[in-house]
């Protein structure tokens, strides 16, 4: 998949409300930064669409594994 990508996330925020975000990312690092800044975790993430297509569960798991490995996401 080439960059830039349009991503659409829906996740539950800290008070349980569903929040949506649409953004353009130019690298995997940008995507990881967005997840971190928004407080998105694997457990509160509801949907991910990239370039208007569903993102596979295995790729999501790999992203969150990378966040944990880098110490960016709290367990």
C-alpha angles and dihedrals in degrees: 000000000000126000143275097060132181111227129192118193131183117190141153112258126215094284095045100257118137110249127190130204131185118189144153115238127194099193144011088258089060090051092050091048091053092050091049097045093048092047092239114168130178090255097052097040113107106175139359125192123179119194086349094303129108115260115230121251091232092056091048091051090051091052093051091046088054091050091052093045091053090048092240099121123057113231 
